[in-house]
Amino acid sequence: MKGFLPEQQPSKIYSINNNSLNLLTDLASDLPKLLLTGQLQNKINRLKDNELEISELLINRKPSDINLAMRHLSFIAHGYIWGNVEPHDLLPKVISKPWVQVANELGRPPVLSYAS
């Protein structure tokens, strides 16, 4: 019995190995450091629009991969928006597009929630 926690631990790695998912994993892992140093927005702004492509996840439709992407993208997006003194009012396409895609796949809005 784990209370409100899931019986099975959430996945920490993707079953697919590609550059986009590796970059997404690295960004999520580095998120505390990037926020602390104020570098998250700069790092995201330097990415090309398709550098966090998740189409392979949407084709495979493995639930653990989809949920992991939702967690990663949700935290990164919220970090981007709220990570400075003044919140950003626009989320770059490199984050917003895959976040909306994975949220649609899960039937949830693209927001950071306890479900993520």
Protein Blocks (a to p, Z undefined) as FASTA:
>chain_A
ZZjacfbdcdfbdfbdcfklmmmmmmmmmmmmmmmnopmmmmmmmpcfklmccklmmmno
paklmmmmmmmmmmmmmmmmmmpmbdcfbdcfklmmmmmmmmmmnopacdddfkZZ
